[in-house]
Amino acid sequence: MAGPGAGGLLADWGADVIKVEAPEGDPMRRLFAVLSGHGEPQSPPFDLDNRGKRSVVLDLRSEDGRRDLHDLVATADVFLTNLRPDAVERLGFGPEVLLEANERLVYAQVSGFGRTGPDAHRAGYDLGAFFARSGMASQAVPPDQPPVANAGGVGDHITGTTITAGICAALFARERSGRGQLVDTSLLRAGIYTMGWPLTIQLRYGKHLPTDPRTTVGNPLINSYEAGDGRWFWLLGLEADRHWPPLLRAIGRPELAEDERFGSAKGRRINAPALIALLDETFATADRDHWTARFDEHDVWWAPVNTLAEVVDDPQAVAAGAFVDVPEGKGSAAHRAVMTPVDFGSTPAGPRRGVPGLGEHTAEVLAEVRRQER
């Protein structure tokens, strides 16, 4: 979904994005039908990344289908694909071919592992290429714990945002040079960049900071805690000495400032298990609303550990524009959805049309191409 996700961003930002699908359609259209086992017609992940686009069905196994796509690309500013590099080359739509035919084209390619190297043509979902191979999965849990899966589409969306930035930069460069170019990223590269901090330490010193269990984390002031009602929150006291006194005032334990175990950041690190156990015991005495009100009163930095149900009702998320109403389309009923993460001061962003039905715009788009050819 990294390529479709990038196209979804661009569609929300005002681009005319034409989604080229095989006659059987993008497999993600059928995701929930497969998962549910009873033909569920809606597929929210597909809808998120494909709303606002126009759907064209072309059979690229046929000469007519390939010719129509070449004609379509000849009129385009950007060609975006996340087929494996060898697959797109076999179809006759590699970057050398298309850039020679249209020198102003920005050719954007997303892959699992990049265009070169021993695994360039290996299939790569975000769970494998972005999450597992980048080192992220191994760092998400303490060393003695087995890796866990990340949420679906996380690596796809980060990689999609990455290629979108590259596309916009290449379009800007074209305004100066008059020429397009290849823009290339992969799930692996985006995952490694996302892991840049720990990997930079590994590169510089040949070692990494281990992922500690929450009961032994080195700075107890930047850690997760459970309130008495079972709801979790995260303390964000990154500057340990600065954030220690406000926390003591918030929990009503000023005497801990004189406790020799906890009087300095070093002492709190050495005695982290004891301090975390003490804070666990304290926070268990009242519900989260009590503690977060106290935190706000005493300028303690914190964040709730939201469930997904809490996220969609979070008043700050709503106020920040995190959600949007998508109009009805042939591919989906009107619905509330996640908004793409950038707003513009003078250029309205958001879905201009609903989710397209499979092949809904084939005749319309090809007619436009034919008019431009004349």
CORCOR-V187432 format. One record per residue. RES is the residue in one letter. SS is DSSP state (hx for helix, st for strand, lp for the rest). OMEGA is omega as a letter, one per 40 degrees, with the letter a starting at -180 (* if undefined). NEAR is the number of other ideal C-beta (glycine too) atoms within 8 Angstrom. Layout:
RES_SS_OMEGA_NEAR + RES_SS_OMEGA_NEAR
This chain:
M_lp_a_12 + A_hx_i_15 + G_hx_i_12 + P_hx_i_15 + G_hx_i_15 + A_hx_i_16 + G_hx_i_14 + G_hx_i_17 + L_hx_a_13 + L_hx_i_13 + A_hx_i_14 + D_hx_a_13 + W_lp_i_11 + G_lp_a_9 + A_lp_i_7 + D_lp_a_4 + V_lp_a_11 + I_st_a_12 + K_st_i_13 + V_st_a_8 + E_st_i_12 + A_lp_a_9 + P_lp_i_7 + E_lp_i_3 + G_lp_i_10 + D_lp_a_10 + P_hx_a_6 + M_hx_i_12 + R_hx_a_10 + R_hx_a_9 + L_hx_a_11 + F_hx_i_10 + A_hx_i_11 + V_hx_a_7 + L_hx_a_7 + S_hx_a_8 + G_lp_a_4 + H_lp_i_5 + G_lp_i_5 + E_lp_a_9 + P_lp_a_4 + Q_lp_i_8 + S_lp_a_12 + P_hx_i_9 + P_hx_i_11 + F_hx_a_13 + D_hx_a_15 + L_hx_a_10 + D_hx_a_13 + N_hx_i_17 + R_st_i_17 + G_lp_a_11 + K_lp_i_12 + R_st_a_12 + S_st_i_16 + V_st_i_14 + V_st_i_12 + L_lp_i_12 + D_lp_a_9 + L_lp_i_9 + R_lp_a_4 + S_lp_i_7 + E_hx_i_5 + D_hx_i_7 + G_hx_i_11 + R_hx_i_13 + R_hx_i_8 + D_hx_i_11 + L_hx_i_12 + H_hx_i_11 + D_hx_i_11 + L_hx_a_14 + V_hx_i_13 + A_hx_a_9 + T_lp_a_8 + A_lp_i_10 + D_lp_a_7 + V_st_i_12 + F_st_a_11 + L_st_i_12 + T_st_i_10 + N_lp_i_9 + L_lp_i_7 + R_lp_a_10 + P_hx_a_12 + D_hx_i_8 + A_hx_a_9 + V_hx_i_12 + E_hx_a_9 + R_hx_i_6 + L_lp_a_9 + G_lp_a_8 + F_lp_i_13 + G_lp_a_9 + P_hx_a_8 + E_hx_a_6 + V_hx_a_9 + L_hx_i_13 + L_hx_i_13 + E_hx_a_6 + A_hx_a_9 + N_lp_a_10 + E_lp_i_8 + R_lp_a_8 + L_lp_i_14 + V_st_a_13 + Y_st_a_13 + A_st_a_15 + Q_st_i_15 + V_st_i_15 + S_st_i_14 + G_lp_a_13 + F_lp_a_13 + G_lp_a_10 + R_lp_a_7 + T_lp_i_4 + G_lp_a_6 + P_lp_a_3 + D_lp_a_7 + A_lp_a_12 + H_lp_i_7 + R_lp_i_8 + A_lp_a_5 + G_lp_i_12 + Y_lp_a_8 + D_hx_i_17 + L_hx_a_9 + G_hx_a_10 + A_hx_a_16 + F_hx_a_19 + F_hx_a_15 + A_hx_a_10 + R_lp_a_10 + S_lp_a_12 + G_lp_a_11 + M_hx_a_13 + A_hx_a_11 + S_hx_a_7 + Q_hx_a_10 + A_lp_a_9 + V_lp_i_11 + P_lp_a_8 + P_lp_a_6 + D_lp_a_3 + Q_lp_i_6 + P_lp_i_4 + P_lp_i_9 + V_lp_a_7 + A_lp_i_6 + N_lp_i_12 + A_lp_a_5 + G_lp_i_5 + G_lp_a_10 + V_hx_i_11 + G_hx_i_16 + D_hx_a_13 + H_hx_i_11 + I_hx_i_12 + T_hx_i_18 + G_hx_i_18 + T_hx_i_12 + T_hx_a_12 + I_hx_i_16 + T_hx_i_11 + A_hx_i_8 + G_hx_i_12 + I_hx_a_15 + C_hx_i_8 + A_hx_i_9 + A_hx_i_13 + L_hx_i_11 + F_hx_i_8 + A_hx_i_9 + R_hx_i_13 + E_hx_i_6 + R_hx_a_6 + S_hx_a_6 + G_lp_a_6 + R_lp_i_7 + G_lp_a_12 + Q_lp_i_10 + L_st_i_7 + V_st_a_13 + D_st_i_10 + T_st_a_11 + S_st_i_14 + L_hx_a_18 + L_hx_a_14 + R_hx_i_10 + A_hx_i_14 + G_hx_i_19 + I_hx_i_11 + Y_hx_i_8 + T_hx_i_10 + M_lp_a_12 + G_hx_a_8 + W_hx_a_6 + P_hx_i_11 + L_hx_i_10 + T_hx_i_8 + I_hx_i_11 + Q_hx_i_10 + L_hx_a_5 + R_hx_a_6 + Y_hx_a_5 + G_lp_i_4 + K_lp_a_5 + H_lp_i_7 + L_lp_a_5 + P_lp_i_6 + T_lp_a_8 + D_lp_i_8 + P_lp_a_6 + R_lp_a_8 + T_lp_a_7 + T_lp_a_9 + V_lp_a_12 + G_lp_i_6 + N_lp_a_13 + P_lp_a_11 + L_lp_i_12 + I_lp_a_10 + N_lp_i_11 + S_st_i_9 + Y_st_a_11 + E_st_i_9 + A_lp_a_15 + G_lp_i_8 + D_lp_i_6 + G_lp_i_5 + R_lp_a_10 + W_st_i_10 + F_st_i_14 + W_st_i_12 + L_st_a_15 + L_lp_a_9 + G_lp_a_14 + L_lp_i_8 + E_lp_a_6 + A_hx_a_11 + D_hx_i_7 + R_hx_a_6 + H_hx_a_15 + W_hx_a_14 + P_hx_i_7 + P_hx_i_10 + L_hx_i_13 + L_hx_i_11 + R_hx_a_9 + A_hx_a_12 + I_hx_i_11 + G_lp_a_5 + R_lp_a_7 + P_hx_a_7 + E_hx_a_6 + L_hx_i_9 + A_hx_a_10 + E_hx_i_6 + D_lp_a_8 + E_lp_i_6 + R_lp_a_10 + F_lp_a_12 + G_lp_i_8 + S_lp_i_7 + A_hx_i_9 + K_hx_i_6 + G_hx_i_11 + R_hx_i_16 + R_hx_a_9 + I_hx_a_7 + N_lp_a_10 + A_hx_a_13 + P_hx_a_8 + A_hx_a_8 + L_hx_i_12 + I_hx_i_14 + A_hx_i_9 + L_hx_i_9 + L_hx_i_11 + D_hx_a_10 + E_hx_a_8 + T_hx_a_9 + F_hx_i_13 + A_lp_a_8 + T_lp_a_6 + A_lp_a_7 + D_lp_a_9 + R_hx_a_11 + D_hx_i_6 + H_hx_a_9 + W_hx_a_14 + T_hx_i_11 + A_hx_i_8 + R_hx_i_11 + F_hx_a_12 + D_hx_i_8 + E_hx_a_7 + H_lp_i_10 + D_lp_i_7 + V_lp_a_13 + W_lp_a_8 + W_st_i_10 + A_st_i_6 + P_st_i_11 + V_lp_a_8 + N_lp_i_7 + T_lp_i_5 + L_hx_i_6 + A_hx_i_6 + E_hx_i_9 + V_hx_a_9 + V_hx_i_8 + D_hx_a_7 + D_lp_a_9 + P_hx_i_6 + Q_hx_i_6 + A_hx_i_10 + V_hx_a_9 + A_hx_a_6 + A_lp_i_6 + G_lp_a_7 + A_lp_a_7 + F_st_a_10 + V_st_i_10 + D_st_i_7 + V_st_a_14 + P_lp_i_8 + E_lp_i_6 + G_st_a_12 + K_lp_a_7 + G_lp_a_13 + S_st_i_12 + A_lp_i_5 + A_lp_a_8 + H_st_i_9 + R_st_a_6 + A_st_i_13 + V_st_i_7 + M_lp_i_10 + T_lp_a_9 + P_lp_i_4 + V_lp_i_7 + D_lp_a_5 + F_lp_a_8 + G_lp_a_4 + S_lp_i_3 + T_lp_a_7 + P_lp_i_5 + A_lp_i_10 + G_lp_a_7 + P_lp_i_12 + R_lp_i_6 + R_lp_a_8 + G_lp_i_14 + V_st_a_12 + P_lp_i_15 + G_lp_a_9 + L_lp_i_10 + G_lp_a_10 + E_lp_a_10 + H_lp_a_11 + T_hx_a_11 + A_hx_a_6 + E_hx_a_8 + V_hx_a_12 + L_hx_i_12 + A_hx_i_8 + E_hx_i_9 + V_hx_a_13 + R_hx_i_8 + R_hx_i_7 + Q_hx_i_7 + E_hx_i_6 + R_lp_*_4
